Amino acid sequence: MVYAQTPKTILIIIDGIPSDLIETVSTPSIDAVAGESGYTRSWVGGERGGESESPTVSAVGYNHLITGTWSNKHNVYNNRIDEPNYDYWDLFRIAKTHDASLHTAIFSTWTDNRTKLIGDGLPAAGQNSTTPLMASNMIPISSHTIWKVITFGK
């Protein structure tokens, strides 16, 4: 296998499929990526009864992962994403601020992930823009699964 000279990072979020199920069924593509680069479970529910306690809905968990903060900071408490707080930078903004020549991209079957969660192109979110990837480039697992791919590289 030939690899590019510039290191790349890909974060794949699989929503709606329990990790114990993925770990017990045949997933050759996921296994190939995990075999080369690693695999880990992520927990984004927060501490029960604490400030970080969060509902287990998609937008809330996504924002926990991409900002490294809980809802009490990023202000996303449901899938409506009413008033996100862009003062807590997401991975895309951090990457672009570090090196403006980096390319970032996102694929999601849910446009709000790009337009609301990361505030694509909004001044409050740092005017950061990501490249939306087309669904034709992805292999759907089911109609309820959201795949999100984040790439940082040149």
RAZIWO-V358445 format. One record per run of one state. SS is the DSSP state (a for helix, b for strand, c for the rest). FROM is the first residue (numbers start at 1). LEN is the number of residues. If there is no record, write none. Layout:
# RAZIWO-V358445
ss = (SS/SS)
from = (FROM/FROM)
len = (LEN/LEN)
This chain:
# RAZIWO-V358445
ss = (c/b/c/a/c/a/c/a/c/a/c/a/c/b/c/b/c/a/c/a/c/b/c/a/c/b/c)
from = (1/9/16/19/23/28/38/58/68/71/75/91/99/103/104/105/107/112/118/123/126/131/133/135/138/146/154)
len = (8/7/3/4/5/10/20/10/3/4/16/8/4/1/1/2/5/6/5/3/5/2/2/3/8/8/1)
